[in-house]
Amino acid sequence: MKHLFLTFLLIASYGFSQNISSENVDFLILKQPKETIEVANRLLKVTVTSPYNVTADDVIKQSKVEHQAALDNYATVLANSEKEFEQKLRDYDEEVAQAKEKFELESAEFKKLSMLERLSMTDQGKNPKLVNPTKPDYVKPAPPVYREPNLNDHIIVNNDVLSSQINVEGFTKEGNYLDVLIDIRAVQFQDNAGQTFANQPTKLVVKVNGAEKINTKFFEEFKFVSSSPSNNINKSLEEKNHLNKVVAFLNQYLNDNYGFQSIKKTVKLDKVKNKGEYDDLEKAHIYVTTNLKKLQPSEPERTAAAVTGMQKGIDIWLETLKKVEFKKDSKSVFNAKIGEYIYFNLIRLNLAMNRKADAEKYLNELQENLVGIKLSYDEQNELKTLENEIYKK
């Protein structure tokens, strides 16, 4: 009984020691720009030229002008509607006469048929019937009613507002080391096969410390806007949407080239649940996960402190790997399963941090020890995915 009880304890202890779970950790990381500018020189100036110089008062004033024009034209609209109705009445009389004539002809032909044929056609509902057209009714056009314009449908901006919408992350608008000049033209609409297309020629010039680095144009080609012709769409709203698209594109383009953007990433990290032998590994997990969440690319000092704290956990993983017995008894405290989860963590973490060289290093070490590791089907697939990510150009 003592022997059985001891065996049970050993099995239970071993099973508990291998209780490995995973956690998805979200964090922010810096996306390096194509051209790096020193912190002291991250001073931005943006100048925008465009045809837009409209205020909310301008939109309301124009709306009232258009309403007055509609009022002035109402008598003409009314007269035209009466003329159109008179024409519809004349057309109606003609259609009634044609219907009667058609009925009389069909009736004459019907009478020529035998009684049996007439009965058969009547049963089938094919006997002649007089179908008169519907008489038109006159609907008097309603007089124009003024409604306040929906300001959301209009482009209420000027060049200063557009300039304020252009930002490069990590830069302040307190100088002109990075000098951005943007010329945006009005949207041009074009009809083609009953559809609407549009373009908005936009020129971008960027100077870095006075030297021209970028001189290019965008949105010169006509792109699809609507499956309806241009006279059936809300042009003001479409132009506003297109301008917003241009501003968003320019911001992304400038940030890709010069900005220090924070992007959100997620990494899966494994951890082993047990007290005693694995206390250090639990501590390592806490070091890595808590400091990952502290990363703030816009705050270099805070990020540096977080990286230092995270390294403490990584160092524990590396020290533990020295204790792992990959080819010995699987019941040892630091067996192949422990080594496997640490290597997977190191590969995943370094890939997420854009450190492919380090990720490749730990991938190679893991592969050297695969003889003593039994990977599940899912683990084999994940390893292939990680490997592809490491070697992807």
Secondary structure, 3 states (H helix, E strand, C coil): CHHHHHHHHHHHHHHHHCCEEEEEEEEEEEECCCCCCCHHHCEEEEEEECCCCCCHHHHHHHHHHHHHHHHHCHHHHHHHHHHHHHHHHHHHHHHHHHHHHHHHHHHHHHHCCCHHHHHHHHHCCCCCCCCCCCCCCCCCCCCCCCCCCCHHHCCCCCHHHHHHCCCCCCCECCCCCEEEEEEECCCEEEEECCEEEEECCEEEEEEECCEEEEEEEECCCCEEEECCCHHHCCHHHHHHHHHHHHHHHHHHHHHHHHCCEEEEEEEEEEEECCCCCCHHHHHHHHHHHHHHHHCCCCCHHHHHHHHHHHHHHHHHHHHHHCCCCCCCCCCCCCCHHHHHHHHHHHHHHHHHCCCHHHHHHHHHHHHHCHHHCCCCHHHHHHHHHHHHHHHCC
